[in-house]
Each structure stands twice: as structure tokens, then as C-alpha cells.
Amino acid sequence: MSTATPLLTPRHVAVIGDGAGGLVAAHELRRQVVIFEHRHRVGGSWVYTAEVEFDPLCLDPKRRA
């Protein structure tokens, strides 16, 4: 009986959202990933703007794109 190590097959990974969680997931995977984001910028709802000072939890619906 052979005890050969099974070959690892390449996996394709898609990360949905480029907020904090999506960026960390892509980094931890350390492989070629595709990140899908519907906004025109990276960072999700935690992008720092002047409004963050007044709405640190991003509860104001005007801040959500």
C-alpha cells in the first residue's frame, strides 16, 4: 500500500466585498484571488471621511453608498 501524499489541486477563490473582512480574507489566503466590489473605492463602510468623526459606526444611511 502506498503512502503517497495526495496532490493538491489549485482552487479559485472569489472574495465578495473589499471592506476590512474581504481584504483580510484575501491576504490570509495568499493566493490569486478576485475581489468583487460594487463601489468605486476600496474599504467598505469603514473608509475614513470627515463624517466618521460624527458617525463612527456608520449608522447614518447617507454615508452608505
N, CA, C and O atoms as CSV, one atom per row, in Angstrom:
chain,resi,resn,atom,element,x,y,z
A,1,MET,N,N,0.841,-1.166,0.000
A,1,MET,CA,C,0.000,0.000,0.000
A,1,MET,C,C,0.894,1.239,0.000
A,1,MET,O,O,1.860,1.311,0.760
A,2,SER,N,N,0.576,2.202,-0.841
A,2,SER,CA,C,1.373,3.419,-0.970
A,2,SER,C,C,0.902,4.482,0.019
A,2,SER,O,O,-0.294,4.636,0.265
A,3,THR,N,N,1.858,5.206,0.575
A,3,THR,CA,C,1.520,6.303,1.492
A,3,THR,C,C,1.837,7.650,0.846
A,3,THR,O,O,2.211,8.598,1.536
A,4,ALA,N,N,1.690,7.732,-0.458
A,4,ALA,CA,C,1.998,8.972,-1.181
A,4,ALA,C,C,1.049,10.091,-0.751
A,4,ALA,O,O,-0.133,9.868,-0.489
A,5,THR,N,N,1.601,11.281,-0.690
A,5,THR,CA,C,0.797,12.453,-0.354
A,5,THR,C,C,-0.072,12.818,-1.556
A,5,THR,O,O,0.432,12.918,-2.675
A,6,PRO,N,N,-1.368,13.018,-1.335
A,6,PRO,CA,C,-2.220,13.388,-2.467
A,6,PRO,C,C,-1.823,14.757,-3.013
A,6,PRO,O,O,-1.434,15.653,-2.263
A,7,LEU,N,N,-1.930,14.898,-4.327
A,7,LEU,CA,C,-1.607,16.179,-4.952
A,7,LEU,C,C,-2.679,17.210,-4.612
A,7,LEU,O,O,-3.874,16.916,-4.617
A,8,LEU,N,N,-2.225,18.408,-4.320
A,8,LEU,CA,C,-3.173,19.489,-4.061
A,8,LEU,C,C,-3.626,20.067,-5.393
A,8,LEU,O,O,-2.811,20.350,-6.271
A,9,THR,N,N,-4.906,20.232,-5.528
A,9,THR,CA,C,-5.418,20.821,-6.762
A,9,THR,C,C,-5.607,22.318,-6.556
A,9,THR,O,O,-6.028,22.752,-5.483
A,10,PRO,N,N,-5.298,23.108,-7.581
A,10,PRO,CA,C,-5.479,24.557,-7.445
A,10,PRO,C,C,-6.940,24.899,-7.209
A,10,PRO,O,O,-7.840,24.265,-7.761
A,11,ARG,N,N,-7.156,25.892,-6.397
A,11,ARG,CA,C,-8.509,26.357,-6.096
A,11,ARG,C,C,-8.647,27.795,-6.560
A,11,ARG,O,O,-7.701,28.579,-6.477
A,12,HIS,N,N,-9.807,28.129,-7.041
A,12,HIS,CA,C,-10.114,29.506,-7.411
A,12,HIS,C,C,-10.943,30.103,-6.285
A,12,HIS,O,O,-11.870,29.467,-5.783
A,13,VAL,N,N,-10.610,31.310,-5.894
A,13,VAL,CA,C,-11.291,31.945,-4.774
A,13,VAL,C,C,-11.828,33.297,-5.214
A,13,VAL,O,O,-11.132,34.061,-5.881
A,14,ALA,N,N,-13.063,33.588,-4.840
A,14,ALA,CA,C,-13.653,34.905,-5.063
A,14,ALA,C,C,-13.991,35.490,-3.705
A,14,ALA,O,O,-14.614,34.824,-2.877
A,15,VAL,N,N,-13.589,36.714,-3.472
A,15,VAL,CA,C,-13.915,37.418,-2.233
A,15,VAL,C,C,-14.951,38.474,-2.593
A,15,VAL,O,O,-14.730,39.293,-3.485
A,16,ILE,N,N,-16.079,38.450,-1.895
A,16,ILE,CA,C,-17.141,39.416,-2.159
A,16,ILE,C,C,-17.014,40.547,-1.151
A,16,ILE,O,O,-17.204,40.351,0.049
A,17,GLY,N,N,-16.692,41.728,-1.649
A,17,GLY,CA,C,-16.548,42.913,-0.806
A,17,GLY,C,C,-15.099,43.164,-0.445
A,17,GLY,O,O,-14.356,42.245,-0.099
A,18,ASP,N,N,-14.714,44.421,-0.532
A,18,ASP,CA,C,-13.327,44.769,-0.205
A,18,ASP,C,C,-13.245,45.632,1.046
A,18,ASP,O,O,-12.385,46.505,1.164
A,19,GLY,N,N,-14.158,45.371,1.976
A,19,GLY,CA,C,-14.063,46.014,3.278
A,19,GLY,C,C,-12.974,45.334,4.093
A,19,GLY,O,O,-12.176,44.561,3.564
A,20,ALA,N,N,-12.952,45.625,5.367
A,20,ALA,CA,C,-11.905,45.075,6.233
A,20,ALA,C,C,-11.864,43.549,6.165
A,20,ALA,O,O,-10.790,42.963,6.032
A,21,GLY,N,N,-13.020,42.910,6.255
A,21,GLY,CA,C,-13.062,41.446,6.229
A,21,GLY,C,C,-12.624,40.855,4.906
A,21,GLY,O,O,-11.894,39.865,4.878
A,22,GLY,N,N,-13.060,41.450,3.811
A,22,GLY,CA,C,-12.678,40.959,2.491
A,22,GLY,C,C,-11.192,41.086,2.222
A,22,GLY,O,O,-10.574,40.177,1.669
A,23,LEU,N,N,-10.617,42.218,2.616
A,23,LEU,CA,C,-9.184,42.418,2.400
A,23,LEU,C,C,-8.353,41.474,3.257
A,23,LEU,O,O,-7.329,40.962,2.806
A,24,VAL,N,N,-8.792,41.241,4.496
A,24,VAL,CA,C,-8.076,40.298,5.364
A,24,VAL,C,C,-8.196,38.883,4.805
A,24,VAL,O,O,-7.221,38.131,4.808
A,25,ALA,N,N,-9.376,38.519,4.328
A,25,ALA,CA,C,-9.550,37.183,3.746
A,25,ALA,C,C,-8.618,36.990,2.556
A,25,ALA,O,O,-7.969,35.951,2.436
A,26,ALA,N,N,-8.549,37.984,1.678
A,26,ALA,CA,C,-7.666,37.882,0.515
A,26,ALA,C,C,-6.209,37.766,0.947
A,26,ALA,O,O,-5.449,36.990,0.368
A,27,HIS,N,N,-5.822,38.527,1.953
A,27,HIS,CA,C,-4.437,38.472,2.440
A,27,HIS,C,C,-4.130,37.110,3.057
A,27,HIS,O,O,-3.080,36.529,2.783
A,28,GLU,N,N,-5.028,36.603,3.877
A,28,GLU,CA,C,-4.793,35.327,4.550
A,28,GLU,C,C,-4.746,34.164,3.560
A,28,GLU,O,O,-4.016,33.197,3.779
A,29,LEU,N,N,-5.499,34.246,2.496
A,29,LEU,CA,C,-5.482,33.169,1.503
A,29,LEU,C,C,-4.155,33.113,0.768
A,29,LEU,O,O,-3.730,32.042,0.335
A,30,ARG,N,N,-3.499,34.249,0.624
A,30,ARG,CA,C,-2.180,34.347,-0.011
A,30,ARG,C,C,-2.105,33.562,-1.324
A,30,ARG,O,O,-1.159,32.813,-1.569
A,31,ARG,N,N,-3.081,33.745,-2.121
A,31,ARG,CA,C,-3.106,33.138,-3.444
A,31,ARG,C,C,-3.791,34.115,-4.373
A,31,ARG,O,O,-4.253,35.176,-3.952
A,32,GLN,N,N,-3.852,33.754,-5.621
A,32,GLN,CA,C,-4.501,34.643,-6.574
A,32,GLN,C,C,-5.996,34.632,-6.303
A,32,GLN,O,O,-6.656,33.599,-6.417
A,33,VAL,N,N,-6.512,35.781,-5.946
A,33,VAL,CA,C,-7.940,35.908,-5.663
A,33,VAL,C,C,-8.520,37.008,-6.537
A,33,VAL,O,O,-7.801,37.866,-7.048
A,34,VAL,N,N,-9.813,36.961,-6.693
A,34,VAL,CA,C,-10.545,38.030,-7.365
A,34,VAL,C,C,-11.475,38.624,-6.327
A,34,VAL,O,O,-12.239,37.905,-5.683
A,35,ILE,N,N,-11.410,39.941,-6.165
A,35,ILE,CA,C,-12.278,40.629,-5.209
A,35,ILE,C,C,-13.344,41.377,-6.000
A,35,ILE,O,O,-13.032,42.135,-6.919
A,36,PHE,N,N,-14.597,41.159,-5.636
A,36,PHE,CA,C,-15.710,41.846,-6.276
A,36,PHE,C,C,-16.237,42.923,-5.338
A,36,PHE,O,O,-16.543,42.645,-4.178
A,37,GLU,N,N,-16.342,44.133,-5.831
A,37,GLU,CA,C,-16.847,45.255,-5.032
A,37,GLU,C,C,-17.718,46.117,-5.930
A,37,GLU,O,O,-17.325,46.441,-7.051
A,38,HIS,N,N,-18.893,46.491,-5.449
A,38,HIS,CA,C,-19.787,47.289,-6.288
A,38,HIS,C,C,-19.526,48.787,-6.179
A,38,HIS,O,O,-20.021,49.559,-7.000
A,39,ARG,N,N,-18.769,49.200,-5.193
A,39,ARG,CA,C,-18.467,50.627,-5.051
A,39,ARG,C,C,-17.248,50.992,-5.885
A,39,ARG,O,O,-16.543,50.118,-6.390
A,40,HIS,N,N,-17.011,52.263,-6.022
A,40,HIS,CA,C,-15.883,52.741,-6.823
A,40,HIS,C,C,-14.602,52.877,-6.010
A,40,HIS,O,O,-13.595,53.369,-6.521
A,41,ARG,N,N,-14.628,52.446,-4.745
A,41,ARG,CA,C,-13.446,52.592,-3.899
A,41,ARG,C,C,-13.285,51.367,-3.001
A,41,ARG,O,O,-14.223,50.601,-2.781
A,42,VAL,N,N,-12.081,51.212,-2.499
A,42,VAL,CA,C,-11.754,50.103,-1.599
A,42,VAL,C,C,-12.007,50.537,-0.164
A,42,VAL,O,O,-11.814,51.708,0.162
A,43,GLY,N,N,-12.432,49.627,0.698
A,43,GLY,CA,C,-12.521,49.902,2.117
A,43,GLY,C,C,-13.859,49.636,2.751
A,43,GLY,O,O,-13.977,49.687,3.975
A,44,GLY,N,N,-14.865,49.356,1.966
A,44,GLY,CA,C,-16.175,49.072,2.536
A,44,GLY,C,C,-16.731,50.259,3.296
A,44,GLY,O,O,-16.456,51.405,2.939
A,45,SER,N,N,-17.508,50.004,4.337
A,45,SER,CA,C,-18.131,51.090,5.096
A,45,SER,C,C,-17.176,51.736,6.082
A,45,SER,O,O,-17.557,52.691,6.759
A,46,TRP,N,N,-15.957,51.253,6.186
A,46,TRP,CA,C,-15.007,51.813,7.142
A,46,TRP,C,C,-13.997,52.755,6.506
A,46,TRP,O,O,-12.960,53.039,7.104
A,47,VAL,N,N,-14.283,53.244,5.301
A,47,VAL,CA,C,-13.413,54.237,4.679
A,47,VAL,C,C,-13.486,55.511,5.509
A,47,VAL,O,O,-14.575,55.985,5.834
A,48,TYR,N,N,-12.325,56.064,5.851
A,48,TYR,CA,C,-12.312,57.259,6.687
A,48,TYR,C,C,-12.683,58.485,5.871
A,48,TYR,O,O,-12.097,58.754,4.822
A,49,THR,N,N,-13.654,59.212,6.362
A,49,THR,CA,C,-14.022,60.513,5.808
A,49,THR,C,C,-14.245,61.451,6.983
A,49,THR,O,O,-14.188,61.030,8.138
A,50,ALA,N,N,-14.497,62.705,6.697
A,50,ALA,CA,C,-14.749,63.672,7.769
A,50,ALA,C,C,-15.985,63.287,8.581
A,50,ALA,O,O,-16.072,63.622,9.763
A,51,GLU,N,N,-16.936,62.591,7.966
A,51,GLU,CA,C,-18.159,62.202,8.669
A,51,GLU,C,C,-17.924,61.118,9.722
A,51,GLU,O,O,-18.759,60.931,10.606
A,52,VAL,N,N,-16.814,60.410,9.641
A,52,VAL,CA,C,-16.538,59.333,10.600
A,52,VAL,C,C,-16.505,59.884,12.015
A,52,VAL,O,O,-16.947,59.227,12.958
A,53,GLU,N,N,-15.987,61.077,12.157
A,53,GLU,CA,C,-15.903,61.697,13.475
A,53,GLU,C,C,-17.276,61.803,14.130
A,53,GLU,O,O,-17.396,61.696,15.351
A,54,PHE,N,N,-18.317,62.015,13.313
A,54,PHE,CA,C,-19.668,62.194,13.839
A,54,PHE,C,C,-20.505,60.924,13.765
A,54,PHE,O,O,-21.570,60.854,14.379
A,55,ASP,N,N,-20.055,59.945,13.045
A,55,ASP,CA,C,-20.796,58.696,12.858
A,55,ASP,C,C,-19.827,57.514,12.823
A,55,ASP,O,O,-19.694,56.864,11.786
A,56,PRO,N,N,-19.143,57.220,13.942
A,56,PRO,CA,C,-18.081,56.206,13.925
A,56,PRO,C,C,-18.560,54.795,13.586
A,56,PRO,O,O,-17.763,53.979,13.124
A,57,LEU,N,N,-19.831,54.489,13.800
A,57,LEU,CA,C,-20.326,53.141,13.500
A,57,LEU,C,C,-21.026,53.064,12.151
A,57,LEU,O,O,-21.609,52.036,11.810
A,58,CYS,N,N,-20.970,54.145,11.386
A,58,CYS,CA,C,-21.568,54.180,10.041
A,58,CYS,C,C,-23.056,53.839,10.092
A,58,CYS,O,O,-23.545,53.031,9.302
A,59,LEU,N,N,-23.767,54.463,11.026
A,59,LEU,CA,C,-25.197,54.209,11.161
A,59,LEU,C,C,-26.045,55.178,10.345
A,59,LEU,O,O,-27.226,54.923,10.113
A,60,ASP,N,N,-25.455,56.280,9.911
A,60,ASP,CA,C,-26.173,57.272,9.119
A,60,ASP,C,C,-26.358,56.738,7.702
A,60,ASP,O,O,-25.369,56.508,7.007
A,61,PRO,N,N,-27.605,56.534,7.254
A,61,PRO,CA,C,-27.819,55.958,5.922
A,61,PRO,C,C,-27.260,56.816,4.790
A,61,PRO,O,O,-27.024,56.294,3.700
A,62,LYS,N,N,-27.044,58.085,5.004
A,62,LYS,CA,C,-26.480,58.947,3.963
A,62,LYS,C,C,-25.038,58.573,3.647
A,62,LYS,O,O,-24.556,58.868,2.553
A,63,ARG,N,N,-24.338,57.931,4.579
A,63,ARG,CA,C,-22.938,57.558,4.368
A,63,ARG,C,C,-22.801,56.260,3.597
A,63,ARG,O,O,-21.728,55.973,3.068
A,64,ARG,N,N,-23.837,55.486,3.523
A,64,ARG,CA,C,-23.762,54.189,2.842
A,64,ARG,C,C,-23.962,54.389,1.355
A,64,ARG,O,O,-24.932,55.008,0.916
A,65,ALA,N,N,-23.038,53.859,0.598
A,65,ALA,CA,C,-23.155,54.002,-0.864
A,65,ALA,C,C,-23.893,52.835,-1.457
A,65,ALA,O,O,-24.089,52.780,-2.671
